[in-house]
Amino acid sequence: MINDNCKNEYRLLAESALAATSEEYRSSASATIAVNALALPEMHKARTVMLYVSVYKEPATLALIVKLLETGKKVCLPRCADFAADGSRISEERTLEARRIKSIEHLVPGPYGIPEPVADDSISPVVKPSKIDLVILPCVACGEDCSRLGHGAGYYDLFIKELKRDTFKAALCYDKILLEGIPMDEHDEYMNAVITEKTVYRWRP
């Protein structure tokens, strides 16, 4: 079992590296990362794709979401299922559900300020994890070996386990935020690909 303090040290390193980037760099890199994500052969094959709405200084995903919708993909975004529609907490277990969207206009602020689908099955129906072909997960940082450092809340840990075995998992990361030696716990999973503005790193078992 890896000490959480060890991961937090890496999160601080990543946050420091991110703070040192310029808005111009992030904007340019985000556009290229989106192009690289769209060019993945696995993306072309996927019928149902899950990703997330970026916040703060993360690689921007809204343009990618819109493009995927335009190309006819079934697009899912995560919603914190441990909160009710009115924002009250209904479970101590941090859980996610994937909901399909047809427009970014149907997004509302989530409990952590991250835009997420409305909790309305007639607008954004729930999609079973087993129906998702490709998922792009958020990260604080990644490594060239396709290790992923999450935010530490644990929302994706259980969700990943519910995906199909062959679901393609990827993360978007600025090249300047790549770290070496990211600590990986027993329950942590390597990504199939880490997409940066310079290249796509693929996991080699």
Secondary structure as UniProt FT lines:
FT   HELIX           4..19
FT   HELIX           23..38
FT   HELIX           41..45
FT   STRAND          48..50
FT   TURN            56..57
FT   HELIX           62..70
FT   TURN            71..72
FT   STRAND          74..80
FT   TURN            81..82
FT   TURN            85..86
FT   STRAND          96..101
FT   HELIX           104..106
FT   STRAND          107..109
FT   TURN            111..112
FT   STRAND          115..117
FT   TURN            121..123
FT   STRAND          126..127
FT   HELIX           129..131
FT   STRAND          134..137
FT   STRAND          141..142
FT   TURN            144..145
FT   STRAND          148..149
FT   HELIX           155..161
FT   TURN            165..166
FT   STRAND          168..172
FT   HELIX           175..177
FT   TURN            186..187
FT   STRAND          193..195
FT   STRAND          200..202
//
